[in-house]
C-alpha cells in the first residue's frame, strides 16, 4: 500500500523540486536504500527513473 502511494507520488512529482528520499520518507520509509530495493522489486525500475520520466 505504501509503495503504491509512493509510486503515484513519484509519477506526479516535479523532478526539479522533489526527491525520491523525500517522497519515500513521506510514505514512512526511513531507509532510502531499502525503499529503492523494494520499489525496484515491485515495479522493475528504480524509483529515480519513475521520478524523472514524465507520463
mmCIF entry with sequence, helices, sheets and N, C-alpha, C, O atoms, coordinates in Angstrom:
data_MODEL
# 
_entry.id   MODEL 
# 
_entity.id                         1 
_entity.type                       polymer 
_entity.pdbx_number_of_molecules   1 
# 
_entity_poly.entity_id                      1 
_entity_poly.type                           'polypeptide(L)' 
_entity_poly.nstd_linkage                   no 
_entity_poly.nstd_monomer                   no 
_entity_poly.pdbx_seq_one_letter_code       
;(UNK)(UNK)(UNK)(UNK)(UNK)(UNK)(UNK)(UNK)(UNK)(UNK)(UNK)(UNK)(UNK)(UNK)(UNK)(UNK)
(UNK)(UNK)(UNK)(UNK)(UNK)(UNK)(UNK)(UNK)(UNK)(UNK)(UNK)(UNK)(UNK)(UNK)(UNK)(UNK)
(UNK)(UNK)(UNK)(UNK)(UNK)(UNK)(UNK)(UNK)(UNK)(UNK)(UNK)(UNK)(UNK)(UNK)(UNK)(UNK)
(UNK)(UNK)(UNK)(UNK)(UNK)(UNK)(UNK)
;
_entity_poly.pdbx_seq_one_letter_code_can   XXXXXXXXXXXXXXXXXXXXXXXXXXXXXXXXXXXXXXXXXXXXXXXXXXXXXXX 
_entity_poly.pdbx_strand_id                 A 
# 
loop_
_entity_poly_seq.entity_id 
_entity_poly_seq.num 
_entity_poly_seq.mon_id 
_entity_poly_seq.hetero 
1 1  UNK n 
1 2  UNK n 
1 3  UNK n 
1 4  UNK n 
1 5  UNK n 
1 6  UNK n 
1 7  UNK n 
1 8  UNK n 
1 9  UNK n 
1 10 UNK n 
1 11 UNK n 
1 12 UNK n 
1 13 UNK n 
1 14 UNK n 
1 15 UNK n 
1 16 UNK n 
1 17 UNK n 
1 18 UNK n 
1 19 UNK n 
1 20 UNK n 
1 21 UNK n 
1 22 UNK n 
1 23 UNK n 
1 24 UNK n 
1 25 UNK n 
1 26 UNK n 
1 27 UNK n 
1 28 UNK n 
1 29 UNK n 
1 30 UNK n 
1 31 UNK n 
1 32 UNK n 
1 33 UNK n 
1 34 UNK n 
1 35 UNK n 
1 36 UNK n 
1 37 UNK n 
1 38 UNK n 
1 39 UNK n 
1 40 UNK n 
1 41 UNK n 
1 42 UNK n 
1 43 UNK n 
1 44 UNK n 
1 45 UNK n 
1 46 UNK n 
1 47 UNK n 
1 48 UNK n 
1 49 UNK n 
1 50 UNK n 
1 51 UNK n 
1 52 UNK n 
1 53 UNK n 
1 54 UNK n 
1 55 UNK n 
# 
_struct_asym.id          A 
_struct_asym.entity_id   1 
# 
loop_
_struct_conf.conf_type_id 
_struct_conf.id 
_struct_conf.pdbx_PDB_helix_id 
_struct_conf.beg_label_comp_id 
_struct_conf.beg_label_asym_id 
_struct_conf.beg_label_seq_id 
_struct_conf.pdbx_beg_PDB_ins_code 
_struct_conf.end_label_comp_id 
_struct_conf.end_label_asym_id 
_struct_conf.end_label_seq_id 
_struct_conf.pdbx_end_PDB_ins_code 
_struct_conf.beg_auth_comp_id 
_struct_conf.beg_auth_asym_id 
_struct_conf.beg_auth_seq_id 
_struct_conf.end_auth_comp_id 
_struct_conf.end_auth_asym_id 
_struct_conf.end_auth_seq_id 
_struct_conf.pdbx_PDB_helix_class 
_struct_conf.details 
_struct_conf.pdbx_PDB_helix_length 
HELX_P HELX_P1 AA1 UNK A 2  ? UNK A 12 ? UNK A 2  UNK A 12 1 ? 11 
HELX_P HELX_P2 AA2 UNK A 20 ? UNK A 26 ? UNK A 20 UNK A 26 1 ? 7  
HELX_P HELX_P3 AA3 UNK A 32 ? UNK A 43 ? UNK A 32 UNK A 43 1 ? 12 
HELX_P HELX_P4 AA4 UNK A 47 ? UNK A 52 ? UNK A 47 UNK A 52 1 ? 6  
# 
_struct_conf_type.id          HELX_P 
_struct_conf_type.criteria    ? 
_struct_conf_type.reference   ? 
# 
loop_
_atom_site.group_PDB 
_atom_site.id 
_atom_site.type_symbol 
_atom_site.label_atom_id 
_atom_site.label_alt_id 
_atom_site.label_comp_id 
_atom_site.label_asym_id 
_atom_site.label_entity_id 
_atom_site.label_seq_id 
_atom_site.pdbx_PDB_ins_code 
_atom_site.Cartn_x 
_atom_site.Cartn_y 
_atom_site.Cartn_z 
_atom_site.occupancy 
_atom_site.B_iso_or_equiv 
_atom_site.pdbx_formal_charge 
_atom_site.auth_seq_id 
_atom_site.auth_comp_id 
_atom_site.auth_asym_id 
_atom_site.auth_atom_id 
_atom_site.pdbx_PDB_model_num 
ATOM 1   N N  . UNK A 1 1  ? 0.826  -1.188 0.000   1.00 0.00 ? 1  UNK A N  1 
ATOM 2   C CA . UNK A 1 1  ? 0.000  0.000  0.000   1.00 0.00 ? 1  UNK A CA 1 
ATOM 3   C C  . UNK A 1 1  ? 0.882  1.269  0.000   1.00 0.00 ? 1  UNK A C  1 
ATOM 4   O O  . UNK A 1 1  ? 0.640  2.207  -0.760  1.00 0.00 ? 1  UNK A O  1 
ATOM 5   N N  . UNK A 1 2  ? 1.893  1.274  0.857   1.00 0.00 ? 2  UNK A N  1 
ATOM 6   C CA . UNK A 1 2  ? 2.775  2.448  0.895   1.00 0.00 ? 2  UNK A CA 1 
ATOM 7   C C  . UNK A 1 2  ? 3.569  2.581  -0.396  1.00 0.00 ? 2  UNK A C  1 
ATOM 8   O O  . UNK A 1 2  ? 3.781  3.692  -0.883  1.00 0.00 ? 2  UNK A O  1 
ATOM 9   N N  . UNK A 1 3  ? 4.010  1.452  -0.955  1.00 0.00 ? 3  UNK A N  1 
ATOM 10  C CA . UNK A 1 3  ? 4.748  1.515  -2.220  1.00 0.00 ? 3  UNK A CA 1 
ATOM 11  C C  . UNK A 1 3  ? 3.864  2.048  -3.339  1.00 0.00 ? 3  UNK A C  1 
ATOM 12  O O  . UNK A 1 3  ? 4.333  2.795  -4.198  1.00 0.00 ? 3  UNK A O  1 
ATOM 13  N N  . UNK A 1 4  ? 2.607  1.675  -3.337  1.00 0.00 ? 4  UNK A N  1 
ATOM 14  C CA . UNK A 1 4  ? 1.676  2.169  -4.346  1.00 0.00 ? 4  UNK A CA 1 
ATOM 15  C C  . UNK A 1 4  ? 1.507  3.673  -4.233  1.00 0.00 ? 4  UNK A C  1 
ATOM 16  O O  . UNK A 1 4  ? 1.493  4.370  -5.247  1.00 0.00 ? 4  UNK A O  1 
ATOM 17  N N  . UNK A 1 5  ? 1.380  4.179  -3.027  1.00 0.00 ? 5  UNK A N  1 
ATOM 18  C CA . UNK A 1 5  ? 1.266  5.618  -2.815  1.00 0.00 ? 5  UNK A CA 1 
ATOM 19  C C  . UNK A 1 5  ? 2.522  6.357  -3.221  1.00 0.00 ? 5  UNK A C  1 
ATOM 20  O O  . UNK A 1 5  ? 2.459  7.411  -3.854  1.00 0.00 ? 5  UNK A O  1 
ATOM 21  N N  . UNK A 1 6  ? 3.667  5.797  -2.852  1.00 0.00 ? 6  UNK A N  1 
ATOM 22  C CA . UNK A 1 6  ? 4.938  6.420  -3.232  1.00 0.00 ? 6  UNK A CA 1 
ATOM 23  C C  . UNK A 1 6  ? 5.100  6.415  -4.751  1.00 0.00 ? 6  UNK A C  1 
ATOM 24  O O  . UNK A 1 6  ? 5.589  7.384  -5.331  1.00 0.00 ? 6  UNK A O  1 
ATOM 25  N N  . UNK A 1 7  ? 4.693  5.335  -5.382  1.00 0.00 ? 7  UNK A N  1 
ATOM 26  C CA . UNK A 1 7  ? 4.767  5.245  -6.846  1.00 0.00 ? 7  UNK A CA 1 
ATOM 27  C C  . UNK A 1 7  ? 3.923  6.342  -7.494  1.00 0.00 ? 7  UNK A C  1 
ATOM 28  O O  . UNK A 1 7  ? 4.379  7.014  -8.420  1.00 0.00 ? 7  UNK A O  1 
ATOM 29  N N  . UNK A 1 8  ? 2.714  6.521  -7.018  1.00 0.00 ? 8  UNK A N  1 
ATOM 30  C CA . UNK A 1 8  ? 1.835  7.569  -7.561  1.00 0.00 ? 8  UNK A CA 1 
ATOM 31  C C  . UNK A 1 8  ? 2.454  8.951  -7.359  1.00 0.00 ? 8  UNK A C  1 
ATOM 32  O O  . UNK A 1 8  ? 2.411  9.788  -8.260  1.00 0.00 ? 8  UNK A O  1 
ATOM 33  N N  . UNK A 1 9  ? 3.029  9.190  -6.184  1.00 0.00 ? 9  UNK A N  1 
ATOM 34  C CA . UNK A 1 9  ? 3.665  10.483 -5.919  1.00 0.00 ? 9  UNK A CA 1 
ATOM 35  C C  . UNK A 1 9  ? 4.890  10.699 -6.806  1.00 0.00 ? 9  UNK A C  1 
ATOM 36  O O  . UNK A 1 9  ? 5.119  11.808 -7.290  1.00 0.00 ? 9  UNK A O  1 
ATOM 37  N N  . UNK A 1 10 ? 5.672  9.650  -7.019  1.00 0.00 ? 10 UNK A N  1 
ATOM 38  C CA . UNK A 1 10 ? 6.850  9.771  -7.883  1.00 0.00 ? 10 UNK A CA 1 
ATOM 39  C C  . UNK A 1 10 ? 6.445  10.113 -9.311  1.00 0.00 ? 10 UNK A C  1 
ATOM 40  O O  . UNK A 1 10 ? 7.097  10.923 -9.970  1.00 0.00 ? 10 UNK A O  1 
ATOM 41  N N  . UNK A 1 11 ? 5.373  9.496  -9.785  1.00 0.00 ? 11 UNK A N  1 
ATOM 42  C CA . UNK A 1 11 ? 4.902  9.768  -11.144 1.00 0.00 ? 11 UNK A CA 1 
ATOM 43  C C  . UNK A 1 11 ? 4.384  11.195 -11.284 1.00 0.00 ? 11 UNK A C  1 
ATOM 44  O O  . UNK A 1 11 ? 4.523  11.803 -12.346 1.00 0.00 ? 11 UNK A O  1 
ATOM 45  N N  . UNK A 1 12 ? 3.795  11.730 -10.234 1.00 0.00 ? 12 UNK A N  1 
ATOM 46  C CA . UNK A 1 12 ? 3.172  13.052 -10.287 1.00 0.00 ? 12 UNK A CA 1 
ATOM 47  C C  . UNK A 1 12 ? 4.125  14.190 -9.921  1.00 0.00 ? 12 UNK A C  1 
ATOM 48  O O  . UNK A 1 12 ? 3.846  15.351 -10.221 1.00 0.00 ? 12 UNK A O  1 
ATOM 49  N N  . UNK A 1 13 ? 5.231  13.870 -9.286  1.00 0.00 ? 13 UNK A N  1 
ATOM 50  C CA . UNK A 1 13 ? 6.132  14.893 -8.746  1.00 0.00 ? 13 UNK A CA 1 
ATOM 51  C C  . UNK A 1 13 ? 6.956  15.583 -9.832  1.00 0.00 ? 13 UNK A C  1 
ATOM 52  O O  . UNK A 1 13 ? 7.239  15.013 -10.885 1.00 0.00 ? 13 UNK A O  1 
ATOM 53  N N  . UNK A 1 14 ? 7.324  16.811 -9.545  1.00 0.00 ? 14 UNK A N  1 
ATOM 54  C CA . UNK A 1 14 ? 8.249  17.566 -10.385 1.00 0.00 ? 14 UNK A CA 1 
ATOM 55  C C  . UNK A 1 14 ? 9.665  17.166 -9.979  1.00 0.00 ? 14 UNK A C  1 
ATOM 56  O O  . UNK A 1 14 ? 10.057 17.391 -8.834  1.00 0.00 ? 14 UNK A O  1 
ATOM 57  N N  . UNK A 1 15 ? 10.440 16.578 -10.890 1.00 0.00 ? 15 UNK A N  1 
ATOM 58  C CA . UNK A 1 15 ? 11.776 16.111 -10.511 1.00 0.00 ? 15 UNK A CA 1 
ATOM 59  C C  . UNK A 1 15 ? 12.740 17.238 -10.142 1.00 0.00 ? 15 UNK A C  1 
ATOM 60  O O  . UNK A 1 15 ? 13.796 16.983 -9.563  1.00 0.00 ? 15 UNK A O  1 
ATOM 61  N N  . UNK A 1 16 ? 12.390 18.465 -10.467 1.00 0.00 ? 16 UNK A N  1 
ATOM 62  C CA . UNK A 1 16 ? 13.259 19.597 -10.129 1.00 0.00 ? 16 UNK A CA 1 
ATOM 63  C C  . UNK A 1 16 ? 13.039 20.086 -8.701  1.00 0.00 ? 16 UNK A C  1 
ATOM 64  O O  . UNK A 1 16 ? 13.898 20.762 -8.135  1.00 0.00 ? 16 UNK A O  1 
ATOM 65  N N  . UNK A 1 17 ? 11.893 19.746 -8.120  1.00 0.00 ? 17 UNK A N  1 
ATOM 66  C CA . UNK A 1 17 ? 11.618 20.220 -6.763  1.00 0.00 ? 17 UNK A CA 1 
ATOM 67  C C  . UNK A 1 17 ? 11.302 19.092 -5.781  1.00 0.00 ? 17 UNK A C  1 
ATOM 68  O O  . UNK A 1 17 ? 11.003 19.358 -4.617  1.00 0.00 ? 17 UNK A O  1 
ATOM 69  N N  . UNK A 1 18 ? 11.362 17.856 -6.224  1.00 0.00 ? 18 UNK A N  1 
ATOM 70  C CA . UNK A 1 18 ? 11.083 16.703 -5.364  1.00 0.00 ? 18 UNK A CA 1 
ATOM 71  C C  . UNK A 1 18 ? 12.259 15.747 -5.412  1.00 0.00 ? 18 UNK A C  1 
ATOM 72  O O  . UNK A 1 18 ? 13.085 15.790 -6.323  1.00 0.00 ? 18 UNK A O  1 
ATOM 73  N N  . UNK A 1 19 ? 12.315 14.879 -4.404  1.00 0.00 ? 19 UNK A N  1 
ATOM 74  C CA . UNK A 1 19 ? 13.365 13.859 -4.400  1.00 0.00 ? 19 UNK A CA 1 
ATOM 75  C C  . UNK A 1 19 ? 12.761 12.518 -4.010  1.00 0.00 ? 19 UNK A C  1 
ATOM 76  O O  . UNK A 1 19 ? 11.728 12.451 -3.343  1.00 0.00 ? 19 UNK A O  1 
ATOM 77  N N  . UNK A 1 20 ? 13.420 11.468 -4.436  1.00 0.00 ? 20 UNK A N  1 
ATOM 78  C CA . UNK A 1 20 ? 12.985 10.121 -4.063  1.00 0.00 ? 20 UNK A CA 1 
ATOM 79  C C  . UNK A 1 20 ? 13.014 9.979  -2.549  1.00 0.00 ? 20 UNK A C  1 
ATOM 80  O O  . UNK A 1 20 ? 12.094 9.410  -1.960  1.00 0.00 ? 20 UNK A O  1 
ATOM 81  N N  . UNK A 1 21 ? 14.052 10.486 -1.921  1.00 0.00 ? 21 UNK A N  1 
ATOM 82  C CA . UNK A 1 21 ? 14.190 10.373 -0.468  1.00 0.00 ? 21 UNK A CA 1 
ATOM 83  C C  . UNK A 1 21 ? 13.036 11.054 0.259   1.00 0.00 ? 21 UNK A C  1 
ATOM 84  O O  . UNK A 1 21 ? 12.485 10.495 1.207   1.00 0.00 ? 21 UNK A O  1 
ATOM 85  N N  . UNK A 1 22 ? 12.670 12.248 -0.176  1.00 0.00 ? 22 UNK A N  1 
ATOM 86  C CA . UNK A 1 22 ? 11.573 12.975 0.474   1.00 0.00 ? 22 UNK A CA 1 
ATOM 87  C C  . UNK A 1 22 ? 10.245 12.256 0.288   1.00 0.00 ? 22 UNK A C  1 
ATOM 88  O O  . UNK A 1 22 ? 9.447  12.166 1.221   1.00 0.00 ? 22 UNK A O  1 
ATOM 89  N N  . UNK A 1 23 ? 10.011 11.750 -0.902  1.00 0.00 ? 23 UNK A N  1 
ATOM 90  C CA . UNK A 1 23 ? 8.754  11.034 -1.155  1.00 0.00 ? 23 UNK A CA 1 
ATOM 91  C C  . UNK A 1 23 ? 8.710  9.739  -0.359  1.00 0.00 ? 23 UNK A C  1 
ATOM 92  O O  . UNK A 1 23 ? 7.678  9.400  0.219   1.00 0.00 ? 23 UNK A O  1 
ATOM 93  N N  . UNK A 1 24 ? 9.821  9.015  -0.325  1.00 0.00 ? 24 UNK A N  1 
ATOM 94  C CA . UNK A 1 24 ? 9.878  7.785  0.467   1.00 0.00 ? 24 UNK A CA 1 
ATOM 95  C C  . UNK A 1 24 ? 9.614  8.081  1.942   1.00 0.00 ? 24 UNK A C  1 
ATOM 96  O O  . UNK A 1 24 ? 8.859  7.362  2.596   1.00 0.00 ? 24 UNK A O  1 
ATOM 97  N N  . UNK A 1 25 ? 10.225 9.122  2.457   1.00 0.00 ? 25 UNK A N  1 
ATOM 98  C CA . UNK A 1 25 ? 10.033 9.482  3.870   1.00 0.00 ? 25 UNK A CA 1 
ATOM 99  C C  . UNK A 1 25 ? 8.582  9.860  4.152   1.00 0.00 ? 25 UNK A C  1 
ATOM 100 O O  . UNK A 1 25 ? 8.037  9.505  5.197   1.00 0.00 ? 25 UNK A O  1 
ATOM 101 N N  . UNK A 1 26 ? 7.959  10.576 3.224   1.00 0.00 ? 26 UNK A N  1 
ATOM 102 C CA . UNK A 1 26 ? 6.555  10.959 3.396   1.00 0.00 ? 26 UNK A CA 1 
ATOM 103 C C  . UNK A 1 26 ? 5.665  9.725  3.540   1.00 0.00 ? 26 UNK A C  1 
ATOM 104 O O  . UNK A 1 26 ? 4.643  9.773  4.226   1.00 0.00 ? 26 UNK A O  1 
ATOM 105 N N  . UNK A 1 27 ? 6.049  8.622  2.897   1.00 0.00 ? 27 UNK A N  1 
ATOM 106 C CA . UNK A 1 27 ? 5.277  7.387  2.959   1.00 0.00 ? 27 UNK A CA 1 
ATOM 107 C C  . UNK A 1 27 ? 5.770  6.443  4.047   1.00 0.00 ? 27 UNK A C  1 
ATOM 108 O O  . UNK A 1 27 ? 5.350  5.287  4.104   1.00 0.00 ? 27 UNK A O  1 
ATOM 109 N N  . UNK A 1 28 ? 6.657  6.927  4.909   1.00 0.00 ? 28 UNK A N  1 
ATOM 110 C CA . UNK A 1 28 ? 7.068  6.147  6.075   1.00 0.00 ? 28 UNK A CA 1 
ATOM 111 C C  . UNK A 1 28 ? 8.264  5.238  5.868   1.00 0.00 ? 28 UNK A C  1 
ATOM 112 O O  . UNK A 1 28 ? 8.525  4.373  6.704   1.00 0.00 ? 28 UNK A O  1 
ATOM 113 N N  . UNK A 1 29 ? 8.997  5.409  4.781   1.00 0.00 ? 29 UNK A N  1 
ATOM 114 C CA . UNK A 1 29 ? 10.198 4.616  4.545   1.00 0.00 ? 29 UNK A CA 1 
ATOM 115 C C  . UNK A 1 29 ? 11.390 5.389  5.104   1.00 0.00 ? 29 UNK A C  1 
ATOM 116 O O  . UNK A 1 29 ? 11.767 6.431  4.570   1.00 0.00 ? 29 UNK A O  1 
ATOM 117 N N  . UNK A 1 30 ? 11.973 4.877  6.172   1.00 0.00 ? 30 UNK A N  1 
ATOM 118 C CA . UNK A 1 30 ? 13.066 5.573  6.843   1.00 0.00 ? 30 UNK A CA 1 
ATOM 119 C C  . UNK A 1 30 ? 14.417 5.302  6.185   1.00 0.00 ? 30 UNK A C  1 
ATOM 120 O O  . UNK A 1 30 ? 15.344 6.098  6.342   1.00 0.00 ? 30 UNK A O  1 
ATOM 121 N N  . UNK A 1 31 ? 14.545 4.216  5.465   1.00 0.00 ? 31 UNK A N  1 
ATOM 122 C CA . UNK A 1 31 ? 15.815 3.834  4.855   1.00 0.00 ? 31 UNK A CA 1 
ATOM 123 C C  . UNK A 1 31 ? 15.668 3.872  3.338   1.00 0.00 ? 31 UNK A C  1 
ATOM 124 O O  . UNK A 1 31 ? 14.982 3.030  2.758   1.00 0.00 ? 31 UNK A O  1 
ATOM 125 N N  . UNK A 1 32 ? 16.301 4.834  2.700   1.00 0.00 ? 32 UNK A N  1 
ATOM 126 C CA . UNK A 1 32 ? 16.147 5.043  1.257   1.00 0.00 ? 32 UNK A CA 1 
ATOM 127 C C  . UNK A 1 32 ? 16.596 3.830  0.448   1.00 0.00 ? 32 UNK A C  1 
ATOM 128 O O  . UNK A 1 32 ? 15.977 3.501  -0.564  1.00 0.00 ? 32 UNK A O  1 
ATOM 129 N N  . UNK A 1 33 ? 17.640 3.177  0.872   1.00 0.00 ? 33 UNK A N  1 
ATOM 130 C CA . UNK A 1 33 ? 18.134 2.006  0.145   1.00 0.00 ? 33 UNK A CA 1 
ATOM 131 C C  . UNK A 1 33 ? 17.154 0.850  0.162   1.00 0.00 ? 33 UNK A C  1 
ATOM 132 O O  . UNK A 1 33 ? 16.961 0.172  -0.847  1.00 0.00 ? 33 UNK A O  1 
ATOM 133 N N  . UNK A 1 34 ? 16.541 0.630  1.301   1.00 0.00 ? 34 UNK A N  1 
ATOM 134 C CA . UNK A 1 34 ? 15.542 -0.445 1.396   1.00 0.00 ? 34 UNK A CA 1 
ATOM 135 C C  . UNK A 1 34 ? 14.298 -0.089 0.584   1.00 0.00 ? 34 UNK A C  1 
ATOM 136 O O  . UNK A 1 34 ? 13.704 -0.947 -0.068  1.00 0.00 ? 34 UNK A O  1 
ATOM 137 N N  . UNK A 1 35 ? 13.915 1.175  0.633   1.00 0.00 ? 35 UNK A N  1 
ATOM 138 C CA . UNK A 1 35 ? 12.789 1.623  -0.190  1.00 0.00 ? 35 UNK A CA 1 
ATOM 139 C C  . UNK A 1 35 ? 13.087 1.368  -1.659  1.00 0.00 ? 35 UNK A C  1 
ATOM 140 O O  . UNK A 1 35 ? 12.254 0.809  -2.372  1.00 0.00 ? 35 UNK A O  1 
ATOM 141 N N  . UNK A 1 36 ? 14.266 1.772  -2.117  1.00 0.00 ? 36 UNK A N  1 
ATOM 142 C CA . UNK A 1 36 ? 14.626 1.611  -3.522  1.00 0.00 ? 36 UNK A CA 1 
ATOM 143 C C  . UNK A 1 36 ? 14.630 0.137  -3.924  1.00 0.00 ? 36 UNK A C  1 
ATOM 144 O O  . UNK A 1 36 ? 14.174 -0.203 -5.016  1.00 0.00 ? 36 UNK A O  1 
ATOM 145 N N  . UNK A 1 37 ? 15.131 -0.727 -3.072  1.00 0.00 ? 37 UNK A N  1 
ATOM 146 C CA . UNK A 1 37 ? 15.164 -2.158 -3.382  1.00 0.00 ? 37 UNK A CA 1 
ATOM 147 C C  . UNK A 1 37 ? 13.752 -2.735 -3.486  1.00 0.00 ? 37 UNK A C  1 
ATOM 148 O O  . UNK A 1 37 ? 13.453 -3.487 -4.414  1.00 0.00 ? 37 UNK A O  1 
ATOM 149 N N  . UNK A 1 38 ? 12.893 -2.386 -2.541  1.00 0.00 ? 38 UNK A N  1 
ATOM 150 C CA . UNK A 1 38 ? 11.510 -2.879 -2.575  1.00 0.00 ? 38 UNK A CA 1 
ATOM 151 C C  . UNK A 1 38 ? 10.768 -2.319 -3.784  1.00 0.00 ? 38 UNK A C  1 
ATOM 152 O O  . UNK A 1 38 ? 9.995  -3.028 -4.429  1.00 0.00 ? 38 UNK A O  1 
ATOM 153 N N  . UNK A 1 39 ? 11.004 -1.054 -4.084  1.00 0.00 ? 39 UNK A N  1 
ATOM 154 C CA . UNK A 1 39 ? 10.361 -0.412 -5.227  1.00 0.00 ? 39 UNK A CA 1 
ATOM 155 C C  . UNK A 1 39 ? 10.798 -1.093 -6.523  1.00 0.00 ? 39 UNK A C  1 
ATOM 156 O O  . UNK A 1 39 ? 9.968  -1.410 -7.375  1.00 0.00 ? 39 UNK A O  1 
ATOM 157 N N  . UNK A 1 40 ? 12.095 -1.315 -6.663  1.00 0.00 ? 40 UNK A N  1 
ATOM 158 C CA . UNK A 1 40 ? 12.642 -1.952 -7.869  1.00 0.00 ? 40 UNK A CA 1 
ATOM 159 C C  . UNK A 1 40 ? 12.086 -3.368 -8.030  1.00 0.00 ? 40 UNK A C  1 
ATOM 160 O O  . UNK A 1 40 ? 11.803 -3.803 -9.147  1.00 0.00 ? 40 UNK A O  1 
ATOM 161 N N  . UNK A 1 41 ? 11.931 -4.076 -6.927  1.00 0.00 ? 41 UNK A N  1 
ATOM 162 C CA . UNK A 1 41 ? 11.402 -5.439 -6.987  1.00 0.00 ? 41 UNK A CA 1 
ATOM 163 C C  . UNK A 1 41 ? 9.946  -5.440 -7.468  1.00 0.00 ? 41 UNK A C  1 
ATOM 164 O O  . UNK A 1 41 ? 9.551  -6.315 -8.240  1.00 0.00 ? 41 UNK A O  1 
ATOM 165 N N  . UNK A 1 42 ? 9.156  -4.477 -7.022  1.00 0.00 ? 42 UNK A N  1 
ATOM 166 C CA . UNK A 1 42 ? 7.739  -4.430 -7.398  1.00 0.00 ? 42 UNK A CA 1 
ATOM 167 C C  . UNK A 1 42 ? 7.523  -3.841 -8.781  1.00 0.00 ? 42 UNK A C  1 
ATOM 168 O O  . UNK A 1 42 ? 6.695  -4.343 -9.542  1.00 0.00 ? 42 UNK A O  1 
ATOM 169 N N  . UNK A 1 43 ? 8.254  -2.779 -9.120  1.00 0.00 ? 43 UNK A N  1 
ATOM 170 C CA . UNK A 1 43 ? 7.999  -2.050 -10.366 1.00 0.00 ? 43 UNK A CA 1 
ATOM 171 C C  . UNK A 1 43 ? 9.049  -2.278 -11.459 1.00 0.00 ? 43 UNK A C  1 
ATOM 172 O O  . UNK A 1 43 ? 8.921  -1.735 -12.556 1.00 0.00 ? 43 UNK A O  1 
ATOM 173 N N  . UNK A 1 44 ? 10.065 -3.059 -11.176 1.00 0.00 ? 44 UNK A N  1 
ATOM 174 C CA . UNK A 1 44 ? 11.113 -3.412 -12.147 1.00 0.00 ? 44 UNK A CA 1 
ATOM 175 C C  . UNK A 1 44 ? 11.838 -2.188 -12.712 1.00 0.00 ? 44 UNK A C  1 
ATOM 176 O O  . UNK A 1 44 ? 12.322 -2.214 -13.844 1.00 0.00 ? 44 UNK A O  1 
ATOM 177 N N  . UNK A 1 45 ? 11.908 -1.142 -11.934 1.00 0.00 ? 45 UNK A N  1 
ATOM 178 C CA . UNK A 1 45 ? 12.635 0.066  -12.317 1.00 0.00 ? 45 UNK A CA 1 
ATOM 179 C C  . UNK A 1 45 ? 13.014 0.812  -11.045 1.00 0.00 ? 45 UNK A C  1 
ATOM 180 O O  . UNK A 1 45 ? 12.289 0.730  -10.054 1.00 0.00 ? 45 UNK A O  1 
ATOM 181 N N  . UNK A 1 46 ? 14.111 1.525  -11.045 1.00 0.00 ? 46 UNK A N  1 
ATOM 182 C CA . UNK A 1 46 ? 14.467 2.309  -9.862  1.00 0.00 ? 46 UNK A CA 1 
ATOM 183 C C  . UNK A 1 46 ? 13.493 3.475  -9.665  1.00 0.00 ? 46 UNK A C  1 
ATOM 184 O O  . UNK A 1 46 ? 12.963 4.007  -10.641 1.00 0.00 ? 46 UNK A O  1 
ATOM 185 N N  . UNK A 1 47 ? 13.256 3.873  -8.425  1.00 0.00 ? 47 UNK A N  1 
ATOM 186 C CA . UNK A 1 47 ? 12.329 4.980  -8.185  1.00 0.00 ? 47 UNK A CA 1 
ATOM 187 C C  . UNK A 1 47 ? 12.777 6.282  -8.847  1.00 0.00 ? 47 UNK A C  1 
ATOM 188 O O  . UNK A 1 47 ? 11.934 7.085  -9.245  1.00 0.00 ? 47 UNK A O  1 
ATOM 189 N N  . UNK A 1 48 ? 14.066 6.504  -8.972  1.00 0.00 ? 48 UNK A N  1 
ATOM 190 C CA . UNK A 1 48 ? 14.552 7.736  -9.619  1.00 0.00 ? 48 UNK A CA 1 
ATOM 191 C C  . UNK A 1 48 ? 14.136 7.779  -11.076 1.00 0.00 ? 48 UNK A C  1 
ATOM 192 O O  . UNK A 1 48 ? 13.846 8.855  -11.599 1.00 0.00 ? 48 UNK A O  1 
ATOM 193 N N  . UNK A 1 49 ? 14.099 6.638  -11.743 1.00 0.00 ? 49 UNK A N  1 
ATOM 194 C CA . UNK A 1 49 ? 13.651 6.612  -13.140 1.00 0.00 ? 49 UNK A CA 1 
ATOM 195 C C  . UNK A 1 49 ? 12.184 7.009  -13.245 1.00 0.00 ? 49 UNK A C  1 
ATOM 196 O O  . UNK A 1 49 ? 11.794 7.714  -14.176 1.00 0.00 ? 49 UNK A O  1 
ATOM 197 N N  . UNK A 1 50 ? 11.378 6.561  -12.304 1.00 0.00 ? 50 UNK A N  1 
ATOM 198 C CA . UNK A 1 50 ? 9.958  6.942  -12.303 1.00 0.00 ? 50 UNK A CA 1 
ATOM 199 C C  . UNK A 1 50 ? 9.823  8.442  -12.076 1.00 0.00 ? 50 UNK A C  1 
ATOM 200 O O  . UNK A 1 50 ? 9.026  9.102  -12.743 1.00 0.00 ? 50 UNK A O  1 
ATOM 201 N N  . UNK A 1 51 ? 10.593 8.981  -11.144 1.00 0.00 ? 51 UNK A N  1 
ATOM 202 C CA . UNK A 1 51 ? 10.535 10.415 -10.847 1.00 0.00 ? 51 UNK A CA 1 
ATOM 203 C C  . UNK A 1 51 ? 10.917 11.234 -12.068 1.00 0.00 ? 51 UNK A C  1 
ATOM 204 O O  . UNK A 1 51 ? 10.304 12.268 -12.336 1.00 0.00 ? 51 UNK A O  1 
ATOM 205 N N  . UNK A 1 52 ? 11.906 10.793 -12.800 1.00 0.00 ? 52 UNK A N  1 
ATOM 206 C CA . UNK A 1 52 ? 12.431 11.593 -13.915 1.00 0.00 ? 52 UNK A CA 1 
ATOM 207 C C  . UNK A 1 52 ? 11.775 11.299 -15.258 1.00 0.00 ? 52 UNK A C  1 
ATOM 208 O O  . UNK A 1 52 ? 12.142 11.898 -16.269 1.00 0.00 ? 52 UNK A O  1 
ATOM 209 N N  . UNK A 1 53 ? 10.813 10.386 -15.280 1.00 0.00 ? 53 UNK A N  1 
ATOM 210 C CA . UNK A 1 53 ? 10.092 10.069 -16.512 1.00 0.00 ? 53 UNK A CA 1 
ATOM 211 C C  . UNK A 1 53 ? 8.682  10.622 -16.392 1.00 0.00 ? 53 UNK A C  1 
ATOM 212 O O  . UNK A 1 53 ? 7.895  10.171 -15.560 1.00 0.00 ? 53 UNK A O  1 
ATOM 213 N N  . UNK A 1 54 ? 8.375  11.590 -17.220 1.00 0.00 ? 54 UNK A N  1 
ATOM 214 C CA . UNK A 1 54 ? 7.041  12.207 -17.198 1.00 0.00 ? 54 UNK A CA 1 
ATOM 215 C C  . UNK A 1 54 ? 6.091  11.352 -18.020 1.00 0.00 ? 54 UNK A C  1 
ATOM 216 O O  . UNK A 1 54 ? 6.404  10.985 -19.153 1.00 0.00 ? 54 UNK A O  1 
ATOM 217 N N  . UNK A 1 55 ? 4.929  11.033 -17.454 1.00 0.00 ? 55 UNK A N  1 
ATOM 218 C CA . UNK A 1 55 ? 3.953  10.239 -18.205 1.00 0.00 ? 55 UNK A CA 1 
ATOM 219 C C  . UNK A 1 55 ? 2.691  11.015 -18.456 1.00 0.00 ? 55 UNK A C  1 
ATOM 220 O O  . UNK A 1 55 ? 1.761  10.498 -19.075 1.00 0.00 ? 55 UNK A O  1 
# 
